């Protein structure tokens, strides 16, 4: 039997020395699975959702919500057995103990029996709007979402049962990939805020940390989530052999977190995945921003894809990373070495090679999202770098007539790295255009 620490060794990749605990997602005594999210911490720039490193039970919370802890400090403990898991008083933010922080153990989980008496109703924004429109009392419903969250489907079912006229959600759900139930979003995501979040999807060969520069420049009114794509980062073990599989995997994970409405932004392969995800209609996508998206035609820099997955030294990888940007000197010192270290740490090299063979066979994209993009009606913005040597600047006529389009001088394939301030401004304007 043993106790395993929950801690943050690096604050979301930032050079920070402390974090603030924003929310515990589990209470002492709760069962946790390896890879499941347990606590949200925040720095001055961003928030990070911390996952359990092992299966077990949450044994103790050492740092309460609202309290600050040094990076590397133990936030809580996970026990190997339920017998070892006993509620413990967390360290509060008050230095003299005059203000007691409420222990998460004292707050009933929405999924626990005692939560029935809690007057607070946990429901998604879409579910609340549907309930008002259909005259359904949310307090009478039992949610089927994570931790008892009431989702749109619960309101629709209740409306049908009570004989109310059934109306579809803003975008009707499509059939699930493979007929499987949604899987929980067990990947670490960088998340902030409570409103409909802006979901940031990275490109091939990158991971969620590629958005750090932009996320630090977004206003607090624009909450964000940056998940790893299948086969990448902490989700290297999730295999996806097609763009459809990537989109369905993301939809399952986002739905598993109780999300009904999102804003979407995607870069390169993440841009194609964003289009495919929006086209499914499983979530209400309020706005869509595309940065150098792949899939608007089959052309792609074949050498870049193979070089990215096969390079085994910083020098070899650096040659191909320099192709991404208009000015290679913009790449941070040690960028290639850090990228190789992350690939080795996450075990993502073979998954990326597999994805490269399936998604980019013969050096061309195996997917085309032009038709799917043409059918989308939400506010849409596309951003391209005039010096992009990876996918180039496509025919602007391929974009829907309502799309805003920006071609940035002096920028290559990675606007969020080469022009983070302008990228953050364009993403913010896209979100705000949805009202």
N, C-alpha and C positions, 0 to 999 in steps of 0.2 A: 504494500500500500504506500502511496506517496501523494504529496501535494505539489501541483505544478503551477508556477507563477503565470499571471497574465500581466504583460508589460509591453511598453512601446519602446523599442530600441532606437528607432529613428522616426521622427515626427513627419510621416508622409513624405520622406525624402528631403525635407527641409532642414536647414541648419538652425535648429531651435534647441533650447536646453530645457524646456518645460512644456507640459500640456495641461489642459483643463478638461476634466471629465464632464461631458455634456449629458450623457444618458447611459444607464445600464439597461441592456436589453434582456437580461436574465436576473432572477432573484436567487439568493442563497437557497440551495436545495433543488434548484431546477436541473434537469438533465441537459447536458450539452454534447454536441457531436463535434468531432474534429472538423475544422473549417467553418463552423457556425459562428455568426456574429454575436459577440457578447457585450461589447461596450463601445461607445462613440467618444472619442477624444478630439480636442480642438486646439490648434495653435493660433497665432495671430493671423494666419493667412488661410487656413483650410481646416477641414475636419477629416478624421480617419476612423473608419469602423474596424475594430480589432477583432480578429477571429480566434477561436479556441485552437490551441496547438495540439490538443489531445481529446479523446473521448473522456467523459466523466460527469461529475456533478459540480456545480458552482458551490464552493465551500465557504468562501468569504469575500467580502468587498472591503478593501482597505482604504480606498479613496472614494468619497461620496461624490454625487453629482454636484457640480459647481466648485469642487476643490481642485487645486493645482498640485501637480506632482512633477518632479524632475523626470526627464526622458531617461528611461531605463529603470525607473522605480517600479516596484510591484504594485499593481492596481488591485489585484484580487488573486484568489487561488482556486484551482480546479482539483477536486479530489478524485481518486480512482473508484471510490465506492460511495454509495448514498449514506452509509453510516458515518463516514468522515465529514460529510457536508452538513455543517451547522451554521445557521445565521450568525454573523458577527457584525459588531457595530463599526461602520466605516469611519475613516478619519474625515471630519467635517472641515469646511473652509474657515470656520471661526478659530482664531488662534488661542483664545482663552477659554473656549468651551461655553461661552455665554449664549451662543446661538447654535442650537442643535439642528443638524441637517437630517432630514427625514431619511431613514434607512430604506433602500429599495425593498428590503424584506417586509416592510410594513405596508407597502403599496401592493394591493392584489393585482395579479396578472389578469389581463383580459380573458385569458383562457382558463383561469381557475374558477372553481365554484363560487368563491366569495365575491368574484367580480360581478355577479348577477345583481348584487345590491348596490353596485357603484352607479350613481346617477349619471356619470359621464358615458356618452355613447361614442364608441370608436367606429368611425365610418369614413370611407373615402369621400372626397368632394363630389365625385360623380354620383355616388350612392345617395348623398344628401340631396342633390338637385333632383334626382329621379324620385326620391321619397316625397319631396314637396310637390312635384308635378302630379304624382299618382295618389297622393293622400295616404301614404303608408307611414305608420308610426315606427320610427327606427327603434324605439325602446322595446317594442314587441318582438324584434327580430333577433335571431341567433346568427352571428356572422360566421361565414365559412372561410374567411381569409385568415392569414397568420395572426396568432394571438387573439382570435375572435373578432377581427376587423370585419365590419359589414361592407360587402362589395356590391357593385351594381347588380350582379346576378341574384343576390339575395333579395334586393328590392323588387326586381322583376318577378321572381317566384312568388313573393308575397302579394304583389299586385294581381297576379294571375289567380292566386287562391281566393282572394276576396272579390273577384269579379270585376276588377278595374280594367279599363281598356289598356292593353299592353302596347307600349311604344318602344321601338328599338333605341338602344343607346346611340350616342352621336356617331360611333363607328361600330357596326356589329362585329362580334367576335368571329374569327375564322376557325376552321377545324384545326385542332392541335396537331403538330408534327408527330407522326407516328401514333397518334391517338393516346399519347401519354399525358398523365396529369402534370401540372406545373411543378417544377423543382424549386426548392428554396434558393435564394440568392446567397449562396454560402461563400462566394468570392468576396474578398475584402473590397469595399467600394469607398471612395472618398466622397463623403456626403455632407452637405450643410443645409440648414433651413428646413421649413415645414411646408412651403407652398409646392405647387406642381414643379418638380425639379427639372433642370436641364441635364439630360443624360449625355455624357461625352464619350464617344466611341473612338478609340485609337486606331491607328493603321497597322498593317501587316508588319510583324517584327518588332513592334513597340509594346508598351504596356500602359496601364492607367496613369503612371507618373509622367507621361509625355504631356499631360495637360497642366502641370503644376504652375508654369509661368503664367498661363492665361487665367487659371482659377484664382490666383492671388490678386488679379486685377478686376475681377468681376464684382459688381456691387453686391452687398449683403442681401438685397432684394431678389437676387437671382440664385437660388439654391442649386447645387450641382451634385451629380452622382457620376463617378467615373469608374465603371467596371472593367475588368480585364476581359478581352474576347476569349472564346474557347481556344485552347492551344497556346495561350500566351500568359506570361506572368504567373500569378498564383492559380490560374485556371489552365495550366499547361496540361493537366490530366484530362480535361474535357476535350474530346475529339469532335471535330466538325469537318466534314468532307465537302460541304457545299455552302453557298451563300444562304440558301434556305435553312439549312441546319443551324447556321450561326444566328440568323434572325429568330428562329423558333427558340433556340436556347436562351437568347436574351429576353424574349417575351416571357418565357417560363420563369426566369429568375426575377424579372421586374414584377410580374404578377404575384410571385411568391412573397414579395415584400409588401404586398397590399397596394401597389400603385395602379391607378386607373388612368391618370392623366399625366403626360410628360411633355417636355420640349426635347427635341433631339438635335444633336450636332454630331457629325462624324467626319473623320479625316481618312482619306484614301480608301482602304478596304473598309474601314469603319463608316465611311460615307455611303458606300454601296450597301452595307449592312443596315444603316439607318433608313435608307430608301425601302429596302425589303421589309424591315420591321414596320415602318409606317404603312406600307401597302397592305399588311395583314389585317389591320383594323382591330387587333386584339386589345390595344390600348389607344386611348384618345391622344393623338399627337397634335399638340396645339401649334407648334411651329417646327420648322426643319431648316437647319443650316448645314451646308456641305462645304468642306474644305478639301480642295483637290481630290474630288471623289473618283474612285475607280469604277469601271463598269459603264461609263458613257462612251461605249465603243470598246473594242478589244485590245487596242494598242496599249502597251506597257513596256517599260525598260526591262527586258528579260534578264540582262546581265545583273541588274540590281537585285532582283529577287533571288537568283541563285547565289550571288555573291554574299548577300545578307545571311543566308542560312548555312553557307558552307565555310565562311571565314572563321578561322580558329585562332588568329592572333590580332592584337589591336591594330597592327599596321595593315593587315589584309582587310579588316573590317572598315578601317578608316577611309580606305580608297572608295568604298561604296557609300559610306555615310556622307562623304563629301559630295556625292552626286545628288543628294537630297536638297541641298541648299544652293542659293545663287552665289553666296560667298562663303567658302569653307571656313574662313577665319571666324565666322559667327558661332561655330560649334564650340561648346565649352571644352576647356582642357580636360583630358582624360575621358572624354565622352565615349570613345570606342572601347576603352578598357572597362569602363563602368557597364556598358551594354553587354560585353562578353561575360562579365562577372554575373550579371543578372540572368543571362541565358543559362549559365552553368548552375546557378543557385536554384532556379525554378525548374530546371530540366526541360526546357522548352525547345531545344534544338530539333530533336526528332519530330515532335508534334508540328513544328513549323515546316520542316521538310515535307512531311506528309500533306500539310495544307497547301504548300507551294505546288506539289505535283497535281493536286486535285483542282485547285482554284486558278492556277496559272500554267496549264500544260503547254509545252512548246513555246513558252514565253509570251503567251497571250491570255487575256482574261477569259475564263470559261463561263462568264456570266455577263449579261447586259441588262442594266436597270433603266434604260431610257424609256421604255414603254410604261413601266411601273411608275416612274417619276412623273410622266405626263398625266397620269390619272390622279395625282395628289392635288388637293385643293387648299391645304393649310398655308399660312404665310411661309414663304420659301426664299432662302438666300444662298447663293453659290459664290464661293471665293476661290480664285485661282491665282497662282504665281506665274507671271509672264516668263520666268526663267525655269519653269518646271521641266525637268528632264526625265521624270518618272512616268507620268501620265500625260504630260503636255496640257495645252489649253484646248478643250474640245470645241466643236462647232457650237457657238452660243445659240444657234437656232434649235439645237436639241433640247434646250431648256423650256419648261412651260412658260407661256406668255406672261404669267403673273409673277415670275421669279425675278428677284433683284440679283444682279450679277456684278461682281467686282473682279477686275484683273489687276493685280498688284505689281507695280514695277519693282525690280530689284529683289524679288522674292521667288524662291524655288518651290519645292514640293511641300514644305512644312510651314505654312503661315503662322501657326501657333508658336513655333520656335523662332522664326525669323522676324516676325512682326507681332509680338504678343499683345501690345497695347491696342493696336488697330484691330486685331482679331477679337479681343475682349469687347471692344466697342461694337463691332458688327454683331457678335453673338448677343450682346445686351439689347441692341436695337431689334434683332429678330424676335427675341422673347417678348419684348414690349409691344411689338406690332400685333401680337395675338390678343392683346387687350387684357 
